[in-house]
């Protein structure tokens, strides 16, 4: 006798997500390396010195903008990596569809982005510890998690949305390149052309210029990520089927 069992979409997605997260351990380890590299290369952004009556005071300012730049590049790479054939063919291990695979990929990128957001935020405290142990800094000042809890939540959410947006962009690039290999050469030229055009500048200004309301900015970035993923899903539905 033969028995047929119905497998729900949610259970398939859950299984795929667990499998893909295990496969992405290497990406998380590379994230730590990228963040440490960013701290070493770009953390010190300014120095102000003054002296009075034989006393010299030097004020150093530090920012994580450089770390965020490295993490953004890493996020684009990770988003692109999950679309490659080596990762796509892993889906054939499961009873799955293009839809379940895409949803699982989006969830995985969301989880990875959340991890990246938290670790990037914690780089602030790692930088302070480094300055205390290995420099001549006498006093370090900066907001703490408990001092400004709402600002901490906003910062974490902003980091998560930005990193997730970069993974969605990488996912879109990977989907397009997997569909048409020639785009790997054409896409950079098209991207530069769009950025340099007046329409492209208006789009960048609309999405990426903060106009006083951080929540509106985050909503726009979140919407842009959704657009990138929707285009990627539409493109990937037309991928070839493995023989």
N, C-alpha and C positions, 0 to 999 in steps of 0.2 A: 504494500500500500504506500501511497505517496501523500505527504502532508505539506500543505502550503501555509506559510506563516507570513503575515503582513508586517513589514518593517516600517515603522513610522519615520517620517522625514526628520523629526527631532532626534530620535535615537541614532540615526545614521550620522547626522551632523555632530552629535555629541561624541560618537566614536571617532570620527575623523579629526575633530578638534584635539582629542587626547593624543591621537597618534601624531598629528602634525606638531603639537607642542613638544613632544619628546624629540622629534626630528630637528626642532629649532633650538635645542640646547646650545649648540655651537654658535648660533647667532647671538644669543644672550651673553655668552662668554666674550664674544668679539665686541659687544656693546661696552662691557666693562673696560676693555683695552682702549676703545675709542674715547671713552670719557676720561680716562687717565691721561691719554695723549693730549686731549683738548685742554685739560687742566695745566699740564706742563708747558704747553706752547702758547696759550692765549689768555691765561687768567689775569695777568698783570696789565692793566690798561692805562694807568696814569699815576703820576707822582707829583706832589706839591711840597716844596721845602721852604722853611722860614727859620730865621734865627733872631734871637733877642737876648742881649746881656749874657753872652756866652752860652746860651742854650739853643741848640739846634733841634728843630722839629721837622720830621719828614712824614707826610701823609701819603700812603699808597691806597689807591682804589682798585678794587677787583670786581670782575663781572664774569658771568658764565655764558656770555654771548658766544664766545669761541667754542665752548663745549657744545652749545646748542647747534652751532653750525656743523660740527663733526657728527653729532647725533642725527641731524637732518639728512646728511649725506648717507649715513648708515641706514636710516629708515627708508630712503628711496631704494637703496640696494636690496634691503630685505623684502620690500614690496615687490620688486622685480624678481627676486630669487624664487619666490613661491610660485611664480608662473612658468618656470622653466620645466622642460619635459621630465627631468629627473624627479621633480616633486609632483608634477601632474600625474605621472604614471603610477605613483603610489596610491592614487585614488582607485585604481583598478583592483586593489586589494579588498575593497569594500563593495557592497551593493550600493552604488551611488549614481547620482545624476550630475549634470553640469551645475544645476541649481544648488544641490546640497554641497558640492565641492566649493562653489563660489561663496556660499554662506559660511562654510567652515573656514575658508581662507580669511574672510573678513573678520570673523570672530577671533581667529588666531592673531591677526594683525592688531586687533583691538587690545587683546591681552598683552601682547608684546609691547605695544605702545604705552600701556599703563605701567608696565615694569620699567620701561625706559624713562617715563615721566618721573616716577618715584626716585629712581637712581640718579637721574640728572638733578633733581631737586636736592638730594642728599649730598651731591657734590659740593654744595655750598659749605657744609659742615666739614667735609673732608679737606676742603681748601683752607678753612680756618685752622684745623688741626695741623696741617702741613706747615702753615706759617708759624704756629706756636712752637713746633718742634725743630724746624730747620731754618729759621730766619731770626733776625734781630728785632722783630716786632715786639713792642712792649705792651700794646693794647689793641685789641680787635673788637670792633663793634658791628652789630648787625642784628636784624630782627630774628627772633626765635619762633619756633612753631607755636609755643604756648603764649607768646606775647601777642601775636596777631593771628589767631586761629582762622578767621574768615579770609584774611589775605593769603594765608597758606593754602587753604582750600582752592581759592581762585587761581593761585599760581600753579598748583598741581593740575587743575582742570585745564588751564590754558596750555600747559606743557603737553598734556595728553592729547588734546585736540590738534595741536600743531604737529606733533609727531605722527599721529594717526593720519593727518592730511598728507604728510610726506610719504607715508607707506601707501596711501591710496594713489598718489601720483606715480610712485614706482610700480604699483600693481597695474595701473593704466598703461604705462610705457611697456611693461612686460607683455601685457595682453596684446597690444598693437604689434609689437615686434614678433611675437609668436605667430601672429596671423599673417604678417607680411614682413619677411626678413629684411627687405630693402629699407624699411623704416629706420633701422638702426643707424643708417647713414643720413637719411633725409630728416629724421626727427630733430636732431640738434640744430640744423639750419632753419627749419620751420619755427622752432621754439625761439631762437634768437630773433628771427623776423617778427614774430608776434610781440615779443618784449619791446622791440624797438619801434613798433608802429604805435600810432596814437590810440587806436582801439585797444591794443594790448596794455598800454600804460593806463588807460582808463579802467580796464578790468583789474589790473594790479592795485590801482588806487582804491577801487571799490571794496576789494576783498581784504587788502592787507594794511590799509591805513587806519589806525585806531583814532576814532573821532570822539574821544571822551568817554564812551560807554564800552567797557570791556566785554560785557555780556553780549552786546550786539555784534562785536567783533568775533567773539567765539562762535556765535550762531552762524555767522557768514562763513567762517572757516569750516564749521561742521557741515554746512550745506554744500560747500565746494567738495568736501571729501565724499559725500553721498553721490554727487554728480559724477565724480571720477569713478567710483565703484559701479554705478549704474551703467556707465559707458563700457567699463571693463566686462561686466556681466553680459552685456549685449554682444560684445566682440567675441568673448570666449564661447558663447553658445554656438558659434560658427566654426570652432576649431575642428580639425580633423579627428576622426575616431581612430584609436589605436587598433591595428590589425592583430 
